[in-house]
């Protein structure tokens, strides 16, 4: 591949040791984030999105076991790093924006205090840190940033709080920003404001973004590449146009069909995907999606499919794609 | 159509500072209006969608209907009976007729109780212990499509979609005529969202209940509601039949909201009406039309005169001096 990747996950396997045995939360996950691009991750809850993020930033629960694979960030494997080395990367080279800014901001400290506190690594004066915070707030579009630094989180609206969280995450000019459903709590007009702001900042700062969302519309508008996850596996990944215009995996197709935004005629009975996500502690023998797939063939319940490349940058993990390469 | 629920000029105010502090600071009116002159009607068997960003007063409105907050002015009539000022013994009975689905599905279920006891709780609270509760619980579980085995589980053992189903079952326990669903699909994936909405639709068809849906997901509103209202800053700025509202929005905020909705198509060309600025603070209500600081079509009279309700047709009304799409 010609493009350079800021992050490259390959063959990552993560399990959780539970009473019922090993819960195989991630299986052979491959993902790459090219420098300066926005990669979207979609999938139902429980598909492994959070486990993947936690694996990247090294915050997996104590019962997690990484059995194999690598997470190469800026040329070195994060899984081989010590806790100390990881701490130097988190917050400076990789930073994160969470779903609910009210929870990620400290309610009893002013925004200014928090923004200056997180620059504890930098050997510059407090006034310089303050100036940098003001500049950052300005860039995310907080009006009158200088006086707003003295305000507390509850004095800002939801959209502004999320922008402050973004400002704090980008303050250290990270190479990778992980945004975990940052617009879920906002209305449509603010959602659009935030995603445009993210795009602009990404352009001007040249960072890459890993963007997790349920909202397919936001993914389509913001992202360059999309990764579709199901039951702990990456079932399809490709450019945003591959995924939305030429979906190859039956799960991706179903997911797109289910989005009420794509249904032109109003209807009271919305499409669903019948069935349940398989038990990750007791995996089916064949394809992970076979039970719920309406295009299943004999081999699907017997053999787990391997990942096949359909075209440049477009991969899927499905027997059908391997059988009919022109799909 | 006979209205089942009728709200008239409803106003809910919250104290913003203590009486002493108000006296010292010379604040004559130490209150904020969370809901302001809201009138709406929900007919029998009808689904009404209430849309607006967080903080616009949707949830406060819903809570005032079931008597969890006390409105200062206006009336709420259910089937002709006034609810405001109802003695608490009667209010308790009334809450049996109105089923409520709260925002956070897992958070609204007590973590220490089994699903079976959670579902039996409404009957116990309302003194209906005479009947066979075990059978009632099974009936409810079946109604929302959950296996009987779920009865012995605890809330943390449920997925988001399953917890929603339990929420629906609890709301339905006492055969209500009205269901208030506060963000029934927030945080759910599109396929699970479809399941919950289909379930509500099926139950509505079978039981003839009315539903008040509170959400900021416009795609959901478009498909499942008969009529909708847009809330901004504690007021309903426009309401009418859902199809008319989507085809011919009159209020600029409605227009902005509808055009902001991202399309799940990376090549979609969206003619967006982008809003400038921030949602003002409730403590600092703008004079004139509350939307004017963000409105792209603002004119002089918007800044000084508060717009009254204009009735466009029998059931379509808006609050704006310079409406769009009105000849």
Interface residues (C-beta under 8 A of the other chain):
Chain A: X43 X44 X45 X46 X143 X155 X157 X158 X159 X160 X184 X185 X186 X187 X188 X189 X190 X191 X192 X193 X195 X214 X215 X216 X217 X218 X219 X220 X221 X240 X241 X244 X245 X254 X255 X256 X258 X259 X260 X261 X262 X263 X266 X267 X268 X269 X270 X271 X272 X273 X277
Chain B: X52 X53 X54 X55 X56 X159 X160 X186 X187 X188 X189 X190 X191 X192 X193 X194 X195 X197 X198 X201 X216 X218 X219 X220 X222 X223 X224 X242 X243 X256 X257 X258 X260 X261 X262 X263 X264 X265 X266 X267 X268 X272 X274 X275 X277 X278 X279 X281
